[in-house]
Amino acid sequence: MNIGELRHRIKIQKMKTEMTNENGFPLSDSEKWDDYVIIWSAVYPLKGSEFWSAMAVHSENTVKFICRYNPSIGSDIRIIYNNRTFDITGVIDLDESHKWLLIYGSEVI
């Protein structure tokens, strides 16, 4: 990986820990996200698709992000890039060398 390819700023957000009731369920129905860190990343669009389901058009864009290794980044995050939100579908430590993270994201549309 060429360090010059890490030219895009992405925001990593983590799910906010909510107060729970006595049964362990969250007190609010909406998901809340906290900004965690802003990092440099390479961004590669992989696939875009559009399909019909239940009489509505659905779009899906899959993007690959490559960034420096950070042990606290896992599948419990989401990425904000260019005012677009990406749900994480996979986080891979490339070559298990703890140098680079490969993150696959699906755009929320």
N, C-alpha and C positions, 0 to 999 in steps of 0.2 A: 504494500500500500504506500503510495506517495503522499506525504504529509500535506502537499499542496492541494490535494483533492478534498480536504476537510475545509471547505469554504462556505458552508451553509450553517447558520445558527439555528439550532432546534431547542425547544423548551421541553424539558422532561417534567411531567406532573405525576404525583403519586396520589392515590385515593386517600382522602381525609378519613382519619379514624373517627367514627361517630360514637355517640353515646348509645348504649343498647338498653333494652328493657330486661326484665328478669329472665326472659326466655332466650336472650342473646340476639334478638332481632333489632335492626337499627330503628331509631325513633323517627327518622325522616325517610321519605320515599325517594327523594332525589339524591343522585350521586354528587358528592362534593370532591373537588380536586384541589390540591395545593401545589403551587409551583415548587419544584424541587431543585432543579439546576438548569442552567443554560449552557450548552456545549457546542463545539464545532463538530460538524459531521459531513460526510459525503452522502449525497442523495441520488438514488437511481430508481426511476420509475420502472416497474416490472410488467404490470398488466393492468389493463382497464377493461371493464366489461359493463354491459347494460343488459338487463333482462326484465321480463314481465312476470309479475307474481301478484296474484289477487287483484288483477285489473289496475295495477300501478307499475310505473317504471322505476326500477331500482338500479343505481349505479354503484360500482365498486372499483376502487383504484388500489392496487397493491404496490407498495414502495419499499425499497431496501435502503436502510440507513447503516452506515459504517462509521463508528466513532472509536475513540480510545477506550480501553477497558476501564470499567468502573464496577467494582463488586456489588455495589448497592443497586444497580440497575437490573431489574428482573421483569417478569411478565406482568407485574402488578402496576405497571406504569402506562401512561399514554404520552404521545408526542404532539406538540403543537409546532407546525412548520408553515410559514406564510399564511397565517390565519386559518389553517386547515388542521383538523384534528384526526389523528391516526390511532386506532386501537392496535395494541401489540398482539401479533399472532405467533411470534417466536423470537427468542433472544439466544444467540449462539456465541460462545467464546471461540473465536477462530483459532484453530490448531491447538486449543487448550493451552495457549501460551501466555494468557493474561496480558495481551498487548492490544487486541482489537475486539470490538463487539460488533456482531452482525445482528441487526434488529429488523424484523419484517413487520410492516404495519399495513393495516387496511383502513382506508379513509372512511370516516364517518360522514355520510352524505344524507 
